[in-house]
Amino acid sequence: MNVTLSDKNILSEKKEFTGVHPQKFALWLAMASMTMFFASLTSALLVKKGDFTVWENFRLPSVFLYSTITVISMSIVLQYALYCYRHAKFSMFRPSMLVAFLLGCSFLALQFTGWQQLKAMGMTLTGNLSASFVYLITAMHGVHIIAGLILTLLFIFFAIRSRKDPIYELRDIINPKRQLNLEMLVSYWHFVDIVWVYLYIFFRLNYQ
């Protein structure tokens, strides 16, 4: 990724008006809309749960606990990757990003396993209303996970491709544009991971 020496000045100039970079502000707006989306889904679940004639309670498969531990671990690794990049520790930065990507893939695999366990319990997507909400909400969250994985993979690709950049990395100089993009990516992942922790606690309280 080629960056001119004036990039840092450009980034700082964009922050002078609001104190927040416009791209970060746009990300915050997107996260606010996603928060409202998942809040509406969980609210709809509570409304339907009040109808005892159609609601069938069941215990949430334990595999969802492991997926929760996985996303928490992923956030920790990503925060460490951001720390490494800010301190120009590029040899640790790239492996950390790769580990985070693999943890994200593991999360999806665990979610799919949870679906399989629900199906084995007789809780299918169309055969049970209470189970349908679990499938729907986890699927919608999974879409955001997949989007994050695609962005992370692209970030890793460009980071590897530019590992011999003589302007920045061979001289241990931080690329300001890449740092901005990394900060936004990590913020997105923290948000998605927090949403899942909320959803897991919500499911545990409503499926017993």
N, C-alpha and C positions, 0 to 999 in steps of 0.2 A: 504494500500500500504506500504510494508515494505521497509525501506530505511536505509542503513548503515550510520554511522557517517562520512564516507569518501566521501559521495556523493558530498558534497559542494566543496571539494578539487578537485574532478574529473571534476566538471562543470567548475571550474575556470581554470583548466589546459587546457581545450579544447578551451578557449577563448584567450590563450596567443599568438597564431600564427597570427590571423587575427583581434582580438578584437571583433569578432562576433561569437556566438555559431554556430556550423555547422548546427544544426537543424533549427535555425532561418534563416540562410543564404539560406537553401533549401526552406524554406517557402517563402522568398523574391523572389526567382527564380520562384516559382509556381505562386505567385501573379503577377509577371511580365508577365508570359505567359497568365494568365487570362486577364490581362489588354489588351494585344494584341488581344486576342480572341474577347472581347467585342468591341474593337476599330474597328476590321474588320467588325463586324456585323453592327455597326452604320454607317460605311463608305459605306457598301453595301446599306443600307437604303437610304443614300443621293444620291447614283448613280441612284437607281430605282425611287426615287422621281423626278428626272429630266425628266423622261418619262411621260409626261402629259397624254398620251393616256391610260395608265394603272393605274395611281395613283389617288386614290380618297381620298380627305382630309376629316377629321372628328375631332371632339373635344374629347380629352382624358377624360374618365370618372373621376369624382372628387374623387372617392374612392382611386385612386392612390396617391392622396395627403395625405390621412389618412395613407396609408401604408408607405409613406415616413416619416411621423411624428413618426410612430411606430418604424422604424429601427433606427432613430436618438435617440429615447428614449432608445432603446435597447443598443446602444453603450454607452450611459451615465450610464446605470445600470451596464453594464459589467465593465466599467472603475472603478466604485465604488466598485464592487466585487473584482477587482484586488487590489484596495487600501486597502480594508478590510483584504485581505489575507496577503498582505505585512506587515500589522501592527498586524497580528495575532488576528484579530477580527473575529473569526470563527463563532460566533453566528449570525453575520450579513452577512458573506460571503455566506453561503449556501442559505439563503432566496433570496439574490440578484441574485444568479445564477439561481434559480428557476424562479424568475420573468423574467429574461432575456430569459429563454427558452420559457416561455409562450408568451412573446412579439414576439419571432420568429415564433411561431405557429400562432399568430394573424396576422402577416405579410402575411403568406401563405394564410390564410383565406381571407384576404382583396384582395390579388392578384386574387384568384379564383372568388371573387365577381366582381372584375373588368372584368374578362373574361365573366362572365355572363351578365354584363351590355353591353359589346361590342356585344355580341351575340344578345341581345334584340334590339340593334341599327341596326341590320342587318349586322354587321361587323363580319363575320365568319372566321374561320381559313383558309378555302380553297376558299371561295367565293370572297375575296377581298385581293389584294396584299398588300396594305398599312396596313391593319389590321393583315395580316399574320406576318409582321415584329414585331408587338407588341406582338403577341402570342409567337413567336419564342424567342425573346430576353428576355421577362419576364420568359418564361419557363426555358431557360438556366440559368438565374439568380436564379430561384427557385431551380434548382438542387444544386447550391452552398449553398443556404440557408438550404436545407434538409441535406446536408453533415455536415454543421455547427451544426445543431440541433442534429444530431446523436452524434457528438463529444461532444457537451455540455451535452447531457443526460448521456453519459458514464462518463464524468468528475464529474457530480453531483452524480452518483451512487458510484464512488470510494470515493468521498469526504464524503458521508454519511456513507459508510461502514467503513471508517477509523476514524470516529469521536471520537472513544475512544482509539486511538493510544497513549499509555503511553509515547512514546519517544518524540513525537512532540506536538500533539494537547492538551493533558492534561497539558503539561508544557509550552504551548504558544510558541513553537518553530516552525519556518517555515520549511516545507519540501522543500528543494531546487529543487528537481526534479519536484514536483507538481507546484512550482512557475514558473519554466521554461515552463512547459506545459500550465499553465494558461496564461502566457504572450503571448505564441504563439497562443492560442485559441482566446484571446482578440484581438490580432493583425489581425488574420484572419477575425473576425467579423467586426472590424473597416473597413477593406478593402472591404469586401462584402457590407457593408452599404454605404460606400462612392461610390462604383460602382453604387448602386441603385440611390443615390441622383443625380449622373451624368446622369444616364439613364432617370430619371424622368424629369430633366431639359431639356435634349435632346428631349424627347417626347413632352414636352410642347412647345418647340420652333418649332417643325416640324409638330405638329398636332394641328391646330387651326381652 
